[in-house]
């Protein structure tokens, strides 16, 4: 390949079809809109009801929008979602495993097996099953992108959140294992590990002066991340521009892990 062969079209997702789990709120919504802006048709999957905002933002880009409401931890639902994407949009080229929960942050002596099982099912098992079902189609078509959503807890401990930390370490391991097996089929499996982002979920922390200052003091960029800081990363890992990037956990954290 000559250097002159590279064009900005390598970042285009025109005619690609993407599934984004948890794609109608928070970081998932940012991923859905980013993919649409790059030209991909988007199927949003969520356990909650549809979000008109996400639909409007995606369709504003001139691409197709589909929505499936389901619980991905239920047997057979990941297969149903992938099959629906292929049937309705024609293929599955990109999967972003963005669905995740963090419930009842407790001292480990109070954290119950029920809470543990729920978080493992949503954060780790569902991501595996989505990749498992999607890669069958990707292998046949000879290409595909699977993007898992990791966390700073994929690298750090997890005081008061043992299940969350364990699942996010698991996501890092799953990403590497799938890369090792699927790379020969021209399928790239990577993960995005967001740092501290300004969302509704972090509003209480950001409004607490002491907690906010403590977090900012650990971020070289000296600010919380914005949704737009993640959008380009998602497009890159979904595009041909990242065809030789595989098994990587890409932190988007303003330098948090450097301190």
KOLDO-671316 format. One record per residue (C-alpha): x, y, z; residue in one letter. Coordinates in Angstrom, 1 decimal, decimal comma. Layout:
N
[[X; Y; Z]; 'A']
...
END
This chain:
259
[[0,0; 0,0; 0,0]; 'X']
[[1,3; 3,4; -1,0]; 'X']
[[1,0; 6,4; 1,3]; 'X']
[[-1,0; 8,1; -1,4]; 'X']
[[-3,7; 5,4; -1,1]; 'X']
[[-4,8; 6,6; 2,3]; 'X']
[[-7,7; 9,0; 2,3]; 'X']
[[-10,1; 10,4; 4,9]; 'X']
[[-12,6; 7,9; 3,5]; 'X']
[[-10,9; 5,4; 5,8]; 'X']
[[-12,8; 7,0; 8,6]; 'X']
[[-16,1; 6,7; 6,8]; 'X']
[[-18,8; 4,3; 7,9]; 'X']
[[-21,1; 4,8; 4,9]; 'X']
[[-23,2; 1,7; 4,3]; 'X']
[[-22,1; 0,0; 7,5]; 'X']
[[-24,6; -1,3; 10,0]; 'X']
[[-24,0; -1,0; 13,8]; 'X']
[[-25,6; -2,3; 16,9]; 'X']
[[-25,2; -0,2; 20,1]; 'X']
[[-26,4; -1,8; 23,3]; 'X']
[[-27,5; 0,7; 25,9]; 'X']
[[-27,4; 3,1; 23,0]; 'X']
[[-30,2; 5,5; 24,0]; 'X']
[[-28,7; 7,2; 27,0]; 'X']
[[-25,4; 8,4; 28,5]; 'X']
[[-22,3; 7,3; 26,8]; 'X']
[[-24,2; 4,8; 24,7]; 'X']
[[-26,2; 7,6; 23,1]; 'X']
[[-23,0; 9,4; 22,2]; 'X']
[[-21,7; 6,3; 20,5]; 'X']
[[-25,0; 5,9; 18,6]; 'X']
[[-24,9; 9,5; 17,3]; 'X']
[[-21,2; 9,3; 16,5]; 'X']
[[-21,6; 6,3; 14,3]; 'X']
[[-24,6; 7,9; 12,5]; 'X']
[[-22,6; 11,0; 11,9]; 'X']
[[-19,9; 8,9; 10,2]; 'X']
[[-22,5; 7,3; 8,0]; 'X']
[[-23,6; 4,1; 9,7]; 'X']
[[-27,1; 2,8; 10,1]; 'X']
[[-27,7; 2,2; 13,8]; 'X']
[[-29,7; -0,3; 15,8]; 'X']
[[-30,1; 0,8; 19,4]; 'X']
[[-30,8; -1,9; 22,0]; 'X']
[[-31,9; -1,0; 25,5]; 'X']
[[-33,9; -2,5; 28,4]; 'X']
[[-35,7; 0,9; 28,8]; 'X']
[[-38,1; 2,6; 26,4]; 'X']
[[-37,1; 4,2; 23,2]; 'X']
[[-35,6; 7,7; 23,3]; 'X']
[[-36,9; 10,2; 20,8]; 'X']
[[-33,8; 12,3; 21,2]; 'X']
[[-31,5; 9,5; 20,0]; 'X']
[[-33,8; 8,7; 17,1]; 'X']
[[-34,0; 12,3; 16,0]; 'X']
[[-30,2; 12,7; 16,2]; 'X']
[[-29,5; 9,5; 14,3]; 'X']
[[-32,1; 10,1; 11,6]; 'X']
[[-30,9; 13,7; 11,2]; 'X']
[[-27,7; 12,2; 9,7]; 'X']
[[-29,7; 10,6; 6,9]; 'X']
[[-29,2; 7,0; 8,0]; 'X']
[[-31,5; 4,3; 9,2]; 'X']
[[-32,5; 4,0; 12,8]; 'X']
[[-33,8; 0,8; 14,5]; 'X']
[[-34,7; 0,1; 18,1]; 'X']
[[-35,2; -3,1; 20,1]; 'X']
[[-36,3; -3,1; 23,7]; 'X']
[[-35,1; -6,2; 25,4]; 'X']
[[-33,2; -7,6; 28,4]; 'X']
[[-29,9; -9,0; 26,9]; 'X']
[[-29,4; -11,2; 29,9]; 'X']
[[-32,4; -13,3; 28,9]; 'X']
[[-31,6; -16,5; 27,0]; 'X']
[[-31,6; -16,1; 23,2]; 'X']
[[-32,1; -12,3; 23,2]; 'X']
[[-28,6; -11,5; 21,9]; 'X']
[[-29,1; -13,9; 19,0]; 'X']
[[-32,5; -12,2; 18,3]; 'X']
[[-30,9; -8,8; 18,2]; 'X']
[[-28,1; -9,8; 15,8]; 'X']
[[-30,5; -11,6; 13,5]; 'X']
[[-32,8; -8,6; 13,5]; 'X']
[[-30,0; -6,3; 12,5]; 'X']
[[-29,0; -8,6; 9,6]; 'X']
[[-32,6; -9,0; 8,5]; 'X']
[[-33,6; -5,3; 8,7]; 'X']
[[-30,4; -3,6; 7,7]; 'X']
[[-28,6; -6,3; 5,7]; 'X']
[[-25,5; -7,0; 7,8]; 'X']
[[-23,9; -6,5; 11,2]; 'X']
[[-20,6; -4,7; 10,7]; 'X']
[[-20,1; -3,0; 14,1]; 'X']
[[-21,1; -4,0; 17,6]; 'X']
[[-20,6; -1,5; 20,5]; 'X']
[[-21,2; -3,3; 23,9]; 'X']
[[-22,2; -0,2; 25,9]; 'X']
[[-24,9; -1,6; 28,1]; 'X']
[[-23,8; -1,8; 31,7]; 'X']
[[-24,8; -1,2; 35,3]; 'X']
[[-23,2; -0,4; 38,7]; 'X']
[[-25,6; -1,0; 41,5]; 'X']
[[-25,5; -0,7; 45,3]; 'X']
[[-21,9; 0,4; 45,9]; 'X']
[[-21,3; -1,2; 49,2]; 'X']
[[-18,6; -2,5; 51,6]; 'X']
[[-17,7; -6,0; 50,4]; 'X']
[[-19,2; -7,5; 53,6]; 'X']
[[-22,6; -6,1; 52,5]; 'X']
[[-22,4; -6,8; 48,8]; 'X']
[[-24,7; -9,7; 48,1]; 'X']
[[-24,6; -12,6; 45,6]; 'X']
[[-27,8; -11,3; 44,0]; 'X']
[[-26,1; -8,0; 43,2]; 'X']
[[-22,9; -9,7; 42,0]; 'X']
[[-24,8; -12,1; 39,6]; 'X']
[[-26,9; -9,2; 38,1]; 'X']
[[-23,8; -7,1; 37,4]; 'X']
[[-21,9; -10,0; 35,9]; 'X']
[[-24,9; -10,9; 33,7]; 'X']
[[-25,3; -7,4; 32,3]; 'X']
[[-21,7; -6,1; 32,2]; 'X']
[[-19,8; -9,2; 31,1]; 'X']
[[-22,0; -12,1; 30,0]; 'X']
[[-24,2; -10,1; 27,7]; 'X']
[[-21,2; -8,5; 26,1]; 'X']
[[-19,7; -12,0; 25,4]; 'X']
[[-23,0; -13,3; 24,0]; 'X']
[[-23,4; -10,2; 21,7]; 'X']
[[-19,9; -10,7; 20,4]; 'X']
[[-20,5; -14,5; 20,1]; 'X']
[[-23,6; -14,1; 17,9]; 'X']
[[-22,2; -11,2; 15,8]; 'X']
[[-18,9; -12,8; 15,0]; 'X']
[[-20,7; -15,7; 13,2]; 'X']
[[-21,9; -13,2; 10,6]; 'X']
[[-18,7; -11,2; 10,6]; 'X']
[[-16,6; -14,3; 9,9]; 'X']
[[-18,8; -15,1; 6,9]; 'X']
[[-18,5; -11,6; 5,5]; 'X']
[[-14,8; -11,4; 6,2]; 'X']
[[-14,8; -8,2; 8,3]; 'X']
[[-16,2; -6,7; 11,5]; 'X']
[[-15,6; -4,4; 14,4]; 'X']
[[-16,5; -5,3; 18,0]; 'X']
[[-16,0; -2,5; 20,6]; 'X']
[[-16,4; -3,3; 24,3]; 'X']
[[-16,7; -0,6; 26,9]; 'X']
[[-14,2; -1,0; 29,6]; 'X']
[[-13,4; 1,4; 32,4]; 'X']
[[-10,6; 2,8; 34,5]; 'X']
[[-11,6; 0,0; 36,8]; 'X']
[[-10,2; -2,4; 34,1]; 'X']
[[-6,8; -1,2; 35,5]; 'X']
[[-7,5; -0,1; 39,0]; 'X']
[[-8,9; -1,7; 42,1]; 'X']
[[-12,5; -1,4; 43,1]; 'X']
[[-13,1; -0,3; 46,6]; 'X']
[[-16,9; -0,6; 47,4]; 'X']
[[-17,5; -2,0; 44,0]; 'X']
[[-16,1; -5,5; 43,7]; 'X']
[[-18,5; -6,7; 41,0]; 'X']
[[-18,0; -3,6; 38,8]; 'X']
[[-14,2; -3,9; 39,0]; 'X']
[[-14,3; -7,6; 38,3]; 'X']
[[-16,6; -7,2; 35,3]; 'X']
[[-14,5; -4,4; 33,8]; 'X']
[[-11,3; -6,4; 34,3]; 'X']
[[-13,2; -9,2; 32,6]; 'X']
[[-14,1; -7,0; 29,7]; 'X']
[[-10,4; -6,3; 29,1]; 'X']
[[-9,6; -10,0; 29,2]; 'X']
[[-12,6; -10,8; 26,9]; 'X']
[[-11,4; -8,2; 24,4]; 'X']
[[-7,9; -9,7; 24,2]; 'X']
[[-9,2; -13,2; 24,0]; 'X']
[[-11,6; -12,4; 21,2]; 'X']
[[-8,9; -10,5; 19,3]; 'X']
[[-6,6; -13,6; 19,6]; 'X']
[[-9,3; -15,8; 18,0]; 'X']
[[-11,0; -13,5; 15,5]; 'X']
[[-8,1; -11,4; 14,1]; 'X']
[[-7,4; -13,9; 11,3]; 'X']
[[-10,9; -13,3; 10,0]; 'X']
[[-10,3; -9,5; 9,7]; 'X']
[[-12,4; -8,8; 12,7]; 'X']
[[-11,0; -6,2; 15,1]; 'X']
[[-11,9; -6,4; 18,8]; 'X']
[[-11,0; -3,4; 21,0]; 'X']
[[-12,3; -1,6; 24,0]; 'X']
[[-12,8; 2,0; 25,1]; 'X']
[[-12,0; 2,8; 28,8]; 'X']
[[-13,7; 6,1; 29,6]; 'X']
[[-12,4; 8,1; 32,6]; 'X']
[[-14,5; 10,6; 34,5]; 'X']
[[-17,2; 12,1; 32,3]; 'X']
[[-19,8; 14,8; 32,8]; 'X']
[[-23,1; 12,9; 32,7]; 'X']
[[-26,3; 12,8; 34,7]; 'X']
[[-24,8; 9,9; 36,7]; 'X']
[[-21,9; 12,0; 37,8]; 'X']
[[-23,8; 15,2; 38,5]; 'X']
[[-23,9; 14,7; 42,3]; 'X']
[[-20,2; 14,1; 42,5]; 'X']
[[-19,4; 17,1; 40,3]; 'X']
[[-21,6; 19,3; 42,5]; 'X']
[[-19,7; 18,2; 45,6]; 'X']
[[-16,9; 20,7; 45,8]; 'X']
[[-14,6; 18,4; 47,8]; 'X']
[[-15,1; 15,3; 45,7]; 'X']
[[-14,9; 17,3; 42,5]; 'X']
[[-11,6; 18,9; 43,5]; 'X']
[[-10,2; 15,5; 44,5]; 'X']
[[-11,0; 14,0; 41,1]; 'X']
[[-9,8; 17,0; 39,1]; 'X']
[[-6,5; 17,0; 41,0]; 'X']
[[-5,8; 13,5; 39,5]; 'X']
[[-6,6; 14,5; 35,9]; 'X']
[[-3,8; 16,2; 34,0]; 'X']
[[-6,3; 17,8; 31,6]; 'X']
[[-7,9; 19,4; 34,7]; 'X']
[[-11,5; 18,8; 33,5]; 'X']
[[-14,2; 16,2; 33,3]; 'X']
[[-14,6; 14,5; 29,9]; 'X']
[[-17,3; 15,6; 27,5]; 'X']
[[-19,4; 13,2; 25,5]; 'X']
[[-17,8; 14,5; 22,3]; 'X']
[[-14,4; 13,3; 23,6]; 'X']
[[-15,6; 9,7; 23,2]; 'X']
[[-17,3; 10,1; 19,8]; 'X']
[[-14,2; 10,3; 17,6]; 'X']
[[-12,6; 7,3; 19,4]; 'X']
[[-15,7; 5,2; 18,6]; 'X']
[[-15,7; 6,2; 15,0]; 'X']
[[-11,9; 5,4; 14,7]; 'X']
[[-12,3; 2,0; 16,2]; 'X']
[[-15,3; 1,3; 13,9]; 'X']
[[-13,6; 2,3; 10,7]; 'X']
[[-11,0; 1,0; 8,3]; 'X']
[[-8,5; 3,5; 9,8]; 'X']
[[-8,1; 1,1; 12,8]; 'X']
[[-7,8; -2,2; 10,8]; 'X']
[[-4,4; -3,0; 12,4]; 'X']
[[-5,5; -2,0; 15,9]; 'X']
[[-6,6; -5,1; 17,7]; 'X']
[[-7,0; -6,3; 21,3]; 'X']
[[-6,3; -2,8; 22,6]; 'X']
[[-7,9; -1,1; 25,6]; 'X']
[[-7,9; 2,6; 24,7]; 'X']
[[-8,3; 4,9; 27,7]; 'X']
[[-10,0; 8,2; 27,1]; 'X']
[[-9,4; 9,8; 30,5]; 'X']
[[-7,6; 13,1; 30,2]; 'X']
[[-4,4; 11,4; 31,5]; 'X']
[[-5,9; 10,1; 34,7]; 'X']
[[-4,0; 6,8; 34,7]; 'X']
[[-0,7; 8,7; 34,2]; 'X']
[[-0,8; 10,0; 37,8]; 'X']
END
